[in-house]
Amino acid sequence: MKLRDYIDSLDSEALQAYAGRCKIAVNYLRLHVKYASKDPSVSLIKSLTRQSEGRVSLAEVLDHFGVTETKAA
């Protein structure tokens, strides 16, 4: 599942719990994580993956933030 879709699927209580498990504020999750407007730390990337309880893979989190390898043309 894509990270943005996962965040959108959470109700307000679950969103608050996810943000808490990731040790970030709900507003930071809604604005900066959901829209990938700031570069995340490695620890945040790991937390977003781990704390999604298997719903979002590390590859999907990396892709969400544009931290994936691109092939040379």
N, CA, C, O and CB atoms as a CASP TS submission, in Angstrom:
PFRMAT TS
TARGET T0000
AUTHOR 0000-0000-0000
METHOD Language model
MODEL 1
PARENT N/A
ATOM      1  N   MET     1       0.844  -1.177   0.000  1.00  0.00           N
ATOM      2  CA  MET     1       0.000   0.000   0.000  1.00  0.00           C
ATOM      3  C   MET     1       0.890   1.241   0.000  1.00  0.00           C
ATOM      4  O   MET     1       1.917   1.288   0.677  1.00  0.00           O
ATOM      5  CB  MET     1      -0.961  -0.003   1.221  1.00  0.00           C
ATOM      6  N   LYS     2       0.484   2.220  -0.755  1.00  0.00           N
ATOM      7  CA  LYS     2       1.240   3.474  -0.770  1.00  0.00           C
ATOM      8  C   LYS     2       1.068   4.196   0.558  1.00  0.00           C
ATOM      9  O   LYS     2       0.016   4.107   1.190  1.00  0.00           O
ATOM     10  CB  LYS     2       0.785   4.379  -1.938  1.00  0.00           C
ATOM     11  N   LEU     3       2.106   4.911   0.977  1.00  0.00           N
ATOM     12  CA  LEU     3       2.082   5.605   2.256  1.00  0.00           C
ATOM     13  C   LEU     3       0.935   6.608   2.323  1.00  0.00           C
ATOM     14  O   LEU     3       0.237   6.671   3.335  1.00  0.00           O
ATOM     15  CB  LEU     3       3.408   6.312   2.495  1.00  0.00           C
ATOM     16  N   ARG     4       0.730   7.376   1.289  1.00  0.00           N
ATOM     17  CA  ARG     4      -0.353   8.367   1.289  1.00  0.00           C
ATOM     18  C   ARG     4      -1.717   7.688   1.435  1.00  0.00           C
ATOM     19  O   ARG     4      -2.587   8.183   2.151  1.00  0.00           O
ATOM     20  CB  ARG     4      -0.315   9.207  -0.005  1.00  0.00           C
ATOM     21  N   ASP     5      -1.898   6.564   0.759  1.00  0.00           N
ATOM     22  CA  ASP     5      -3.159   5.822   0.870  1.00  0.00           C
ATOM     23  C   ASP     5      -3.341   5.283   2.284  1.00  0.00           C
ATOM     24  O   ASP     5      -4.450   5.292   2.818  1.00  0.00           O
ATOM     25  CB  ASP     5      -3.200   4.664  -0.150  1.00  0.00           C
ATOM     26  N   TYR     6      -2.257   4.815   2.888  1.00  0.00           N
ATOM     27  CA  TYR     6      -2.330   4.326   4.259  1.00  0.00           C
ATOM     28  C   TYR     6      -2.747   5.445   5.210  1.00  0.00           C
ATOM     29  O   TYR     6      -3.634   5.260   6.044  1.00  0.00           O
ATOM     30  CB  TYR     6      -0.981   3.736   4.689  1.00  0.00           C
ATOM     31  N   ILE     7      -2.109   6.597   5.083  1.00  0.00           N
ATOM     32  CA  ILE     7      -2.443   7.741   5.941  1.00  0.00           C
ATOM     33  C   ILE     7      -3.907   8.136   5.736  1.00  0.00           C
ATOM     34  O   ILE     7      -4.617   8.408   6.704  1.00  0.00           O
ATOM     35  CB  ILE     7      -1.507   8.949   5.642  1.00  0.00           C
ATOM     36  N   ASP     8      -4.358   8.170   4.486  1.00  0.00           N
ATOM     37  CA  ASP     8      -5.746   8.528   4.189  1.00  0.00           C
ATOM     38  C   ASP     8      -6.749   7.512   4.752  1.00  0.00           C
ATOM     39  O   ASP     8      -7.892   7.861   5.047  1.00  0.00           O
ATOM     40  CB  ASP     8      -5.934   8.652   2.684  1.00  0.00           C
ATOM     41  N   SER     9      -6.316   6.259   4.900  1.00  0.00           N
ATOM     42  CA  SER     9      -7.223   5.213   5.378  1.00  0.00           C
ATOM     43  C   SER     9      -7.446   5.260   6.889  1.00  0.00           C
ATOM     44  O   SER     9      -8.354   4.606   7.401  1.00  0.00           O
ATOM     45  CB  SER     9      -6.684   3.856   4.993  1.00  0.00           C
ATOM     46  N   LEU    10      -6.626   6.026   7.603  1.00  0.00           N
ATOM     47  CA  LEU    10      -6.702   6.068   9.060  1.00  0.00           C
ATOM     48  C   LEU    10      -7.739   7.078   9.538  1.00  0.00           C
ATOM     49  O   LEU    10      -7.805   8.196   9.028  1.00  0.00           O
ATOM     50  CB  LEU    10      -5.339   6.405   9.649  1.00  0.00           C
ATOM     51  N   ASP    11      -8.552   6.680  10.525  1.00  0.00           N
ATOM     52  CA  ASP    11      -9.445   7.652  11.140  1.00  0.00           C
ATOM     53  C   ASP    11      -8.615   8.506  12.094  1.00  0.00           C
ATOM     54  O   ASP    11      -7.429   8.236  12.282  1.00  0.00           O
ATOM     55  CB  ASP    11     -10.634   6.948  11.887  1.00  0.00           C
ATOM     56  N   SER    12      -9.205   9.519  12.693  1.00  0.00           N
ATOM     57  CA  SER    12      -8.425  10.468  13.490  1.00  0.00           C
ATOM     58  C   SER    12      -7.719   9.799  14.671  1.00  0.00           C
ATOM     59  O   SER    12      -6.594  10.169  15.007  1.00  0.00           O
ATOM     60  CB  SER    12      -9.327  11.578  13.998  1.00  0.00           C
ATOM     61  N   GLU    13      -8.367   8.822  15.302  1.00  0.00           N
ATOM     62  CA  GLU    13      -7.744   8.129  16.426  1.00  0.00           C
ATOM     63  C   GLU    13      -6.553   7.283  15.970  1.00  0.00           C
ATOM     64  O   GLU    13      -5.498   7.292  16.603  1.00  0.00           O
ATOM     65  CB  GLU    13      -8.773   7.246  17.138  1.00  0.00           C
ATOM     66  N   ALA    14      -6.730   6.560  14.874  1.00  0.00           N
ATOM     67  CA  ALA    14      -5.650   5.726  14.343  1.00  0.00           C
ATOM     68  C   ALA    14      -4.501   6.588  13.822  1.00  0.00           C
ATOM     69  O   ALA    14      -3.334   6.218  13.948  1.00  0.00           O
ATOM     70  CB  ALA    14      -6.178   4.813  13.222  1.00  0.00           C
ATOM     71  N   LEU    15      -4.835   7.733  13.240  1.00  0.00           N
ATOM     72  CA  LEU    15      -3.807   8.657  12.751  1.00  0.00           C
ATOM     73  C   LEU    15      -2.968   9.180  13.910  1.00  0.00           C
ATOM     74  O   LEU    15      -1.744   9.262  13.814  1.00  0.00           O
ATOM     75  CB  LEU    15      -4.451   9.833  11.985  1.00  0.00           C
ATOM     76  N   GLN    16      -3.627   9.527  14.991  1.00  0.00           N
ATOM     77  CA  GLN    16      -2.917  10.013  16.171  1.00  0.00           C
ATOM     78  C   GLN    16      -2.032   8.907  16.754  1.00  0.00           C
ATOM     79  O   GLN    16      -0.908   9.171  17.182  1.00  0.00           O
ATOM     80  CB  GLN    16      -3.919  10.521  17.234  1.00  0.00           C
ATOM     81  N   ALA    17      -2.530   7.688  16.771  1.00  0.00           N
ATOM     82  CA  ALA    17      -1.757   6.560  17.297  1.00  0.00           C
ATOM     83  C   ALA    17      -0.534   6.301  16.413  1.00  0.00           C
ATOM     84  O   ALA    17       0.561   6.073  16.927  1.00  0.00           O
ATOM     85  CB  ALA    17      -2.638   5.287  17.388  1.00  0.00           C
ATOM     86  N   TYR    18      -0.712   6.333  15.100  1.00  0.00           N
ATOM     87  CA  TYR    18       0.406   6.109  14.160  1.00  0.00           C
ATOM     88  C   TYR    18       1.463   7.193  14.335  1.00  0.00           C
ATOM     89  O   TYR    18       2.652   6.887  14.413  1.00  0.00           O
ATOM     90  CB  TYR    18      -0.100   6.088  12.689  1.00  0.00           C
ATOM     91  N   ALA    19       1.049   8.438  14.396  1.00  0.00           N
ATOM     92  CA  ALA    19       1.990   9.544  14.595  1.00  0.00           C
ATOM     93  C   ALA    19       2.738   9.361  15.916  1.00  0.00           C
ATOM     94  O   ALA    19       3.950   9.566  15.980  1.00  0.00           O
ATOM     95  CB  ALA    19       1.248  10.909  14.578  1.00  0.00           C
ATOM     96  N   GLY    20       2.024   8.979  16.952  1.00  0.00           N
ATOM     97  CA  GLY    20       2.648   8.751  18.254  1.00  0.00           C
ATOM     98  C   GLY    20       3.679   7.641  18.211  1.00  0.00           C
ATOM     99  O   GLY    20       4.765   7.770  18.777  1.00  0.00           O
ATOM    100  N   ARG    21       3.340   6.547  17.539  1.00  0.00           N
ATOM    101  CA  ARG    21       4.297   5.440  17.412  1.00  0.00           C
ATOM    102  C   ARG    21       5.534   5.859  16.628  1.00  0.00           C
ATOM    103  O   ARG    21       6.633   5.364  16.878  1.00  0.00           O
ATOM    104  CB  ARG    21       3.635   4.238  16.733  1.00  0.00           C
ATOM    105  N   CYS    22       5.349   6.778  15.673  1.00  0.00           N
ATOM    106  CA  CYS    22       6.470   7.278  14.863  1.00  0.00           C
ATOM    107  C   CYS    22       7.205   8.430  15.552  1.00  0.00           C
ATOM    108  O   CYS    22       8.219   8.917  15.053  1.00  0.00           O
ATOM    109  CB  CYS    22       5.965   7.737  13.490  1.00  0.00           C
ATOM    110  N   LYS    23       6.681   8.861  16.705  1.00  0.00           N
ATOM    111  CA  LYS    23       7.261   9.951  17.493  1.00  0.00           C
ATOM    112  C   LYS    23       7.290  11.285  16.736  1.00  0.00           C
ATOM    113  O   LYS    23       8.264  12.037  16.783  1.00  0.00           O
ATOM    114  CB  LYS    23       8.669   9.580  17.917  1.00  0.00           C
ATOM    115  N   ILE    24       6.177  11.544  16.035  1.00  0.00           N
ATOM    116  CA  ILE    24       6.003  12.823  15.340  1.00  0.00           C
ATOM    117  C   ILE    24       4.607  13.356  15.650  1.00  0.00           C
ATOM    118  O   ILE    24       3.734  12.608  16.088  1.00  0.00           O
ATOM    119  CB  ILE    24       6.211  12.665  13.793  1.00  0.00           C
ATOM    120  N   ALA    25       4.404  14.644  15.421  1.00  0.00           N
ATOM    121  CA  ALA    25       3.097  15.267  15.636  1.00  0.00           C
ATOM    122  C   ALA    25       2.142  14.890  14.504  1.00  0.00           C
ATOM    123  O   ALA    25       2.565  14.659  13.371  1.00  0.00           O
ATOM    124  CB  ALA    25       3.236  16.807  15.737  1.00  0.00           C
ATOM    125  N   VAL    26       0.873  14.832  14.822  1.00  0.00           N
ATOM    126  CA  VAL    26      -0.138  14.516  13.813  1.00  0.00           C
ATOM    127  C   VAL    26      -0.083  15.529  12.665  1.00  0.00           C
ATOM    128  O   VAL    26      -0.179  15.147  11.499  1.00  0.00           O
ATOM    129  CB  VAL    26      -1.549  14.498  14.448  1.00  0.00           C
ATOM    130  N   ASN    27       0.070  16.807  12.987  1.00  0.00           N
ATOM    131  CA  ASN    27       0.143  17.824  11.928  1.00  0.00           C
ATOM    132  C   ASN    27       1.341  17.606  11.023  1.00  0.00           C
ATOM    133  O   ASN    27       1.246  17.819   9.814  1.00  0.00           O
ATOM    134  CB  ASN    27       0.207  19.219  12.536  1.00  0.00           C
ATOM    135  N   TYR    28       2.467  17.188  11.584  1.00  0.00           N
ATOM    136  CA  TYR    28       3.660  16.908  10.773  1.00  0.00           C
ATOM    137  C   TYR    28       3.365  15.733   9.837  1.00  0.00           C
ATOM    138  O   TYR    28       3.750  15.745   8.668  1.00  0.00           O
ATOM    139  CB  TYR    28       4.899  16.595  11.681  1.00  0.00           C
ATOM    140  N   LEU    29       2.682  14.728  10.366  1.00  0.00           N
ATOM    141  CA  LEU    29       2.319  13.566   9.546  1.00  0.00           C
ATOM    142  C   LEU    29       1.381  13.977   8.421  1.00  0.00           C
ATOM    143  O   LEU    29       1.574  13.576   7.274  1.00  0.00           O
ATOM    144  CB  LEU    29       1.663  12.474  10.410  1.00  0.00           C
ATOM    145  N   ARG    30       0.371  14.770   8.741  1.00  0.00           N
ATOM    146  CA  ARG    30      -0.621  15.200   7.737  1.00  0.00           C
ATOM    147  C   ARG    30      -0.021  16.093   6.662  1.00  0.00           C
ATOM    148  O   ARG    30      -0.370  15.970   5.488  1.00  0.00           O
ATOM    149  CB  ARG    30      -1.762  15.934   8.415  1.00  0.00           C
ATOM    150  N   LEU    31       0.872  16.984   7.049  1.00  0.00           N
ATOM    151  CA  LEU    31       1.398  17.961   6.090  1.00  0.00           C
ATOM    152  C   LEU    31       2.693  17.518   5.430  1.00  0.00           C
ATOM    153  O   LEU    31       2.769  17.421   4.205  1.00  0.00           O
ATOM    154  CB  LEU    31       1.619  19.276   6.775  1.00  0.00           C
ATOM    155  N   HIS    32       3.695  17.253   6.227  1.00  0.00           N
ATOM    156  CA  HIS    32       5.027  17.022   5.670  1.00  0.00           C
ATOM    157  C   HIS    32       5.272  15.584   5.223  1.00  0.00           C
ATOM    158  O   HIS    32       5.948  15.346   4.222  1.00  0.00           O
ATOM    159  CB  HIS    32       6.057  17.402   6.678  1.00  0.00           C
ATOM    160  N   VAL    33       4.729  14.642   5.956  1.00  0.00           N
ATOM    161  CA  VAL    33       4.920  13.243   5.554  1.00  0.00           C
ATOM    162  C   VAL    33       3.978  12.905   4.407  1.00  0.00           C
ATOM    163  O   VAL    33       4.421  12.405   3.373  1.00  0.00           O
ATOM    164  CB  VAL    33       4.681  12.283   6.750  1.00  0.00           C
ATOM    165  N   LYS    34       2.698  13.167   4.572  1.00  0.00           N
ATOM    166  CA  LYS    34       1.722  12.801   3.541  1.00  0.00           C
ATOM    167  C   LYS    34       2.064  13.397   2.179  1.00  0.00           C
ATOM    168  O   LYS    34       1.912  12.728   1.156  1.00  0.00           O
ATOM    169  CB  LYS    34       0.333  13.251   3.957  1.00  0.00           C
ATOM    170  N   TYR    35       2.518  14.631   2.157  1.00  0.00           N
ATOM    171  CA  TYR    35       2.817  15.297   0.883  1.00  0.00           C
ATOM    172  C   TYR    35       4.306  15.328   0.557  1.00  0.00           C
ATOM    173  O   TYR    35       4.721  15.977  -0.403  1.00  0.00           O
ATOM    174  CB  TYR    35       2.286  16.706   0.909  1.00  0.00           C
ATOM    175  N   ALA    36       5.110  14.628   1.355  1.00  0.00           N
ATOM    176  CA  ALA    36       6.556  14.519   1.129  1.00  0.00           C
ATOM    177  C   ALA    36       7.185  15.891   0.903  1.00  0.00           C
ATOM    178  O   ALA    36       7.996  16.073  -0.005  1.00  0.00           O
ATOM    179  CB  ALA    36       6.841  13.609  -0.073  1.00  0.00           C
ATOM    180  N   SER    37       6.800  16.856   1.745  1.00  0.00           N
ATOM    181  CA  SER    37       7.275  18.223   1.559  1.00  0.00           C
ATOM    182  C   SER    37       8.612  18.495   2.254  1.00  0.00           C
ATOM    183  O   SER    37       9.230  19.533   2.018  1.00  0.00           O
ATOM    184  CB  SER    37       6.240  19.190   2.068  1.00  0.00           C
ATOM    185  N   LYS    38       9.059  17.574   3.102  1.00  0.00           N
ATOM    186  CA  LYS    38      10.364  17.706   3.754  1.00  0.00           C
ATOM    187  C   LYS    38      11.089  16.382   3.649  1.00  0.00           C
ATOM    188  O   LYS    38      10.463  15.322   3.648  1.00  0.00           O
ATOM    189  CB  LYS    38      10.218  18.141   5.244  1.00  0.00           C
ATOM    190  N   ASP    39      12.399  16.441   3.561  1.00  0.00           N
ATOM    191  CA  ASP    39      13.189  15.217   3.507  1.00  0.00           C
ATOM    192  C   ASP    39      13.190  14.562   4.889  1.00  0.00           C
ATOM    193  O   ASP    39      13.530  15.206   5.882  1.00  0.00           O
ATOM    194  CB  ASP    39      14.644  15.514   3.029  1.00  0.00           C
ATOM    195  N   PRO    40      12.813  13.286   4.956  1.00  0.00           N
ATOM    196  CA  PRO    40      12.742  12.602   6.247  1.00  0.00           C
ATOM    197  C   PRO    40      14.107  12.075   6.680  1.00  0.00           C
ATOM    198  O   PRO    40      14.990  11.845   5.854  1.00  0.00           O
ATOM    199  CB  PRO    40      11.739  11.454   6.181  1.00  0.00           C
ATOM    200  N   SER    41      14.259  11.891   7.974  1.00  0.00           N
ATOM    201  CA  SER    41      15.474  11.256   8.489  1.00  0.00           C
ATOM    202  C   SER    41      15.369   9.753   8.242  1.00  0.00           C
ATOM    203  O   SER    41      14.287   9.225   7.985  1.00  0.00           O
ATOM    204  CB  SER    41      15.679  11.564  10.016  1.00  0.00           C
ATOM    205  N   VAL    42      16.492   9.089   8.325  1.00  0.00           N
ATOM    206  CA  VAL    42      16.498   7.636   8.170  1.00  0.00           C
ATOM    207  C   VAL    42      15.643   6.991   9.252  1.00  0.00           C
ATOM    208  O   VAL    42      14.905   6.043   8.982  1.00  0.00           O
ATOM    209  CB  VAL    42      17.939   7.086   8.223  1.00  0.00           C
ATOM    210  N   SER    43      15.742   7.503  10.476  1.00  0.00           N
ATOM    211  CA  SER    43      14.951   6.916  11.564  1.00  0.00           C
ATOM    212  C   SER    43      13.452   7.106  11.327  1.00  0.00           C
ATOM    213  O   SER    43      12.667   6.224  11.676  1.00  0.00           O
ATOM    214  CB  SER    43      15.352   7.541  12.910  1.00  0.00           C
ATOM    215  N   LEU    44      13.037   8.224  10.749  1.00  0.00           N
ATOM    216  CA  LEU    44      11.622   8.429  10.456  1.00  0.00           C
ATOM    217  C   LEU    44      11.170   7.474   9.353  1.00  0.00           C
ATOM    218  O   LEU    44      10.078   6.910   9.435  1.00  0.00           O
ATOM    219  CB  LEU    44      11.357   9.894  10.044  1.00  0.00           C
ATOM    220  N   ILE    45      11.979   7.289   8.342  1.00  0.00           N
ATOM    221  CA  ILE    45      11.639   6.351   7.264  1.00  0.00           C
ATOM    222  C   ILE    45      11.417   4.959   7.844  1.00  0.00           C
ATOM    223  O   ILE    45      10.445   4.284   7.504  1.00  0.00           O
ATOM    224  CB  ILE    45      12.756   6.316   6.184  1.00  0.00           C
ATOM    225  N   LYS    46      12.319   4.538   8.718  1.00  0.00           N
ATOM    226  CA  LYS    46      12.187   3.217   9.347  1.00  0.00           C
ATOM    227  C   LYS    46      10.927   3.149  10.202  1.00  0.00           C
ATOM    228  O   LYS    46      10.204   2.153  10.165  1.00  0.00           O
ATOM    229  CB  LYS    46      13.427   2.900  10.207  1.00  0.00           C
ATOM    230  N   SER    47      10.660   4.200  10.968  1.00  0.00           N
ATOM    231  CA  SER    47       9.475   4.221  11.827  1.00  0.00           C
ATOM    232  C   SER    47       8.189   4.180  11.016  1.00  0.00           C
ATOM    233  O   SER    47       7.263   3.446  11.362  1.00  0.00           O
ATOM    234  CB  SER    47       9.487   5.459  12.711  1.00  0.00           C
ATOM    235  N   LEU    48       8.120   4.952   9.951  1.00  0.00           N
ATOM    236  CA  LEU    48       6.920   4.960   9.117  1.00  0.00           C
ATOM    237  C   LEU    48       6.630   3.572   8.574  1.00  0.00           C
ATOM    238  O   LEU    48       5.474   3.160   8.480  1.00  0.00           O
ATOM    239  CB  LEU    48       7.074   5.954   7.964  1.00  0.00           C
ATOM    240  N   THR    49       7.688   2.855   8.217  1.00  0.00           N
ATOM    241  CA  THR    49       7.530   1.490   7.716  1.00  0.00           C
ATOM    242  C   THR    49       7.127   0.548   8.843  1.00  0.00           C
ATOM    243  O   THR    49       6.108  -0.138   8.753  1.00  0.00           O
ATOM    244  CB  THR    49       8.829   1.003   7.057  1.00  0.00           C
ATOM    245  N   ARG    50       7.914   0.518   9.885  1.00  0.00           N
ATOM    246  CA  ARG    50       7.707  -0.415  11.001  1.00  0.00           C
ATOM    247  C   ARG    50       6.362  -0.189  11.682  1.00  0.00           C
ATOM    248  O   ARG    50       5.648  -1.148  11.976  1.00  0.00           O
ATOM    249  CB  ARG    50       8.833  -0.274  12.024  1.00  0.00           C
ATOM    250  N   GLN    51       6.014   1.056  11.934  1.00  0.00           N
ATOM    251  CA  GLN    51       4.813   1.365  12.690  1.00  0.00           C
ATOM    252  C   GLN    51       3.526   1.255  11.874  1.00  0.00           C
ATOM    253  O   GLN    51       2.433   1.377  12.427  1.00  0.00           O
ATOM    254  CB  GLN    51       4.924   2.740  13.251  1.00  0.00           C
ATOM    255  N   SER    52       3.643   1.027  10.575  1.00  0.00           N
ATOM    256  CA  SER    52       2.451   0.787   9.764  1.00  0.00           C
ATOM    257  C   SER    52       1.978  -0.656   9.925  1.00  0.00           C
ATOM    258  O   SER    52       0.967  -1.055   9.346  1.00  0.00           O
ATOM    259  CB  SER    52       2.735   1.096   8.281  1.00  0.00           C
ATOM    260  N   GLU    53       2.711  -1.427  10.709  1.00  0.00           N
ATOM    261  CA  GLU    53       2.345  -2.808  11.030  1.00  0.00           C
ATOM    262  C   GLU    53       2.161  -3.662   9.782  1.00  0.00           C
ATOM    263  O   GLU    53       1.205  -4.429   9.663  1.00  0.00           O
ATOM    264  CB  GLU    53       1.072  -2.830  11.854  1.00  0.00           C
ATOM    265  N   GLY    54       3.111  -3.506   8.850  1.00  0.00           N
ATOM    266  CA  GLY    54       3.112  -4.330   7.651  1.00  0.00           C
ATOM    267  C   GLY    54       2.270  -3.821   6.503  1.00  0.00           C
ATOM    268  O   GLY    54       2.227  -4.450   5.445  1.00  0.00           O
ATOM    269  N   ARG    55       1.608  -2.713   6.684  1.00  0.00           N
ATOM    270  CA  ARG    55       0.736  -2.199   5.613  1.00  0.00           C
ATOM    271  C   ARG    55       1.519  -1.437   4.542  1.00  0.00           C
ATOM    272  O   ARG    55       1.103  -1.388   3.384  1.00  0.00           O
ATOM    273  CB  ARG    55      -0.337  -1.287   6.205  1.00  0.00           C
ATOM    274  N   VAL    56       2.661  -0.838   4.931  1.00  0.00           N
ATOM    275  CA  VAL    56       3.473  -0.059   3.993  1.00  0.00           C
ATOM    276  C   VAL    56       4.900  -0.608   4.049  1.00  0.00           C
ATOM    277  O   VAL    56       5.491  -0.704   5.124  1.00  0.00           O
ATOM    278  CB  VAL    56       3.438   1.485   4.337  1.00  0.00           C
ATOM    279  N   SER    57       5.439  -0.960   2.903  1.00  0.00           N
ATOM    280  CA  SER    57       6.792  -1.513   2.859  1.00  0.00           C
ATOM    281  C   SER    57       7.843  -0.402   2.846  1.00  0.00           C
ATOM    282  O   SER    57       7.542   0.758   2.562  1.00  0.00           O
ATOM    283  CB  SER    57       6.960  -2.411   1.626  1.00  0.00           C
ATOM    284  N   LEU    58       9.065  -0.780   3.155  1.00  0.00           N
ATOM    285  CA  LEU    58      10.170   0.179   3.106  1.00  0.00           C
ATOM    286  C   LEU    58      10.317   0.737   1.693  1.00  0.00           C
ATOM    287  O   LEU    58      10.534   1.937   1.524  1.00  0.00           O
ATOM    288  CB  LEU    58      11.492  -0.484   3.563  1.00  0.00           C
ATOM    289  N   ALA    59      10.203  -0.110   0.689  1.00  0.00           N
ATOM    290  CA  ALA    59      10.315   0.353  -0.697  1.00  0.00           C
ATOM    291  C   ALA    59       9.251   1.396  -1.023  1.00  0.00           C
ATOM    292  O   ALA    59       9.518   2.358  -1.744  1.00  0.00           O
ATOM    293  CB  ALA    59      10.199  -0.830  -1.664  1.00  0.00           C
ATOM    294  N   GLU    60       8.045   1.206  -0.492  1.00  0.00           N
ATOM    295  CA  GLU    60       6.960   2.160  -0.751  1.00  0.00           C
ATOM    296  C   GLU    60       7.207   3.489  -0.046  1.00  0.00           C
ATOM    297  O   GLU    60       6.897   4.548  -0.591  1.00  0.00           O
ATOM    298  CB  GLU    60       5.617   1.574  -0.302  1.00  0.00           C
ATOM    299  N   VAL    61       7.763   3.439   1.163  1.00  0.00           N
ATOM    300  CA  VAL    61       8.090   4.684   1.868  1.00  0.00           C
ATOM    301  C   VAL    61       9.202   5.414   1.121  1.00  0.00           C
ATOM    302  O   VAL    61       9.126   6.627   0.928  1.00  0.00           O
ATOM    303  CB  VAL    61       8.517   4.398   3.339  1.00  0.00           C
ATOM    304  N   LEU    62      10.222   4.692   0.705  1.00  0.00           N
ATOM    305  CA  LEU    62      11.320   5.315  -0.043  1.00  0.00           C
ATOM    306  C   LEU    62      10.814   5.925  -1.344  1.00  0.00           C
ATOM    307  O   LEU    62      11.215   7.029  -1.712  1.00  0.00           O
ATOM    308  CB  LEU    62      12.425   4.286  -0.338  1.00  0.00           C
ATOM    309  N   ASP    63       9.936   5.210  -2.038  1.00  0.00           N
ATOM    310  CA  ASP    63       9.374   5.720  -3.288  1.00  0.00           C
ATOM    311  C   ASP    63       8.539   6.974  -3.034  1.00  0.00           C
ATOM    312  O   ASP    63       8.581   7.921  -3.820  1.00  0.00           O
ATOM    313  CB  ASP    63       8.518   4.640  -3.974  1.00  0.00           C
ATOM    314  N   HIS    64       7.784   6.980  -1.942  1.00  0.00           N
ATOM    315  CA  HIS    64       6.953   8.134  -1.587  1.00  0.00           C
ATOM    316  C   HIS    64       7.794   9.407  -1.462  1.00  0.00           C
ATOM    317  O   HIS    64       7.377  10.483  -1.891  1.00  0.00           O
ATOM    318  CB  HIS    64       6.204   7.868  -0.270  1.00  0.00           C
ATOM    319  N   PHE    65       8.969   9.271  -0.875  1.00  0.00           N
ATOM    320  CA  PHE    65       9.848  10.428  -0.678  1.00  0.00           C
ATOM    321  C   PHE    65      10.832  10.628  -1.832  1.00  0.00           C
ATOM    322  O   PHE    65      11.681  11.518  -1.771  1.00  0.00           O
ATOM    323  CB  PHE    65      10.616  10.273   0.618  1.00  0.00           C
ATOM    324  N   GLY    66      10.728   9.814  -2.873  1.00  0.00           N
ATOM    325  CA  GLY    66      11.611   9.964  -4.030  1.00  0.00           C
ATOM    326  C   GLY    66      13.031   9.525  -3.766  1.00  0.00           C
ATOM    327  O   GLY    66      13.969  10.034  -4.380  1.00  0.00           O
ATOM    328  N   VAL    67      13.197   8.577  -2.851  1.00  0.00           N
ATOM    329  CA  VAL    67      14.529   8.089  -2.494  1.00  0.00           C
ATOM    330  C   VAL    67      14.718   6.706  -3.112  1.00  0.00           C
ATOM    331  O   VAL    67      14.983   5.729  -2.412  1.00  0.00           O
ATOM    332  CB  VAL    67      14.720   8.041  -0.938  1.00  0.00           C
ATOM    333  N   THR    68      14.580   6.644  -4.415  1.00  0.00           N
ATOM    334  CA  THR    68      14.763   5.387  -5.115  1.00  0.00           C
ATOM    335  C   THR    68      15.762   5.585  -6.233  1.00  0.00           C
ATOM    336  O   THR    68      15.950   6.686  -6.750  1.00  0.00           O
ATOM    337  CB  THR    68      13.428   4.852  -5.660  1.00  0.00           C
ATOM    338  N   GLU    69      16.389   4.490  -6.586  1.00  0.00           N
ATOM    339  CA  GLU    69      17.360   4.579  -7.678  1.00  0.00           C
ATOM    340  C   GLU    69      16.623   4.713  -8.997  1.00  0.00           C
ATOM    341  O   GLU    69      15.575   4.106  -9.220  1.00  0.00           O
ATOM    342  CB  GLU    69      18.294   3.342  -7.698  1.00  0.00           C
ATOM    343  N   THR    70      17.200   5.520  -9.853  1.00  0.00           N
ATOM    344  CA  THR    70      16.661   5.623 -11.199  1.00  0.00           C
ATOM    345  C   THR    70      17.704   5.082 -12.153  1.00  0.00           C
ATOM    346  O   THR    70      18.902   5.292 -11.964  1.00  0.00           O
ATOM    347  CB  THR    70      16.273   7.092 -11.555  1.00  0.00           C
ATOM    348  N   LYS    71      17.250   4.394 -13.164  1.00  0.00           N
ATOM    349  CA  LYS    71      18.170   3.818 -14.139  1.00  0.00           C
ATOM    350  C   LYS    71      18.637   4.902 -15.093  1.00  0.00           C
ATOM    351  O   LYS    71      17.871   5.785 -15.478  1.00  0.00           O
ATOM    352  CB  LYS    71      17.506   2.659 -14.914  1.00  0.00           C
ATOM    353  N   ALA    72      19.908   4.821 -15.468  1.00  0.00           N
ATOM    354  CA  ALA    72      20.449   5.765 -16.444  1.00  0.00           C
ATOM    355  C   ALA    72      19.863   5.459 -17.808  1.00  0.00           C
ATOM    356  O   ALA    72      19.690   4.296 -18.171  1.00  0.00           O
ATOM    357  CB  ALA    72      21.997   5.704 -16.486  1.00  0.00           C
ATOM    358  N   ALA    73      19.564   6.486 -18.548  1.00  0.00           N
ATOM    359  CA  ALA    73      18.949   6.291 -19.870  1.00  0.00           C
ATOM    360  C   ALA    73      19.990   5.944 -20.896  1.00  0.00           C
ATOM    361  O   ALA    73      19.662   5.743 -22.065  1.00  0.00           O
ATOM    362  CB  ALA    73      18.189   7.538 -20.309  1.00  0.00           C
TER
END
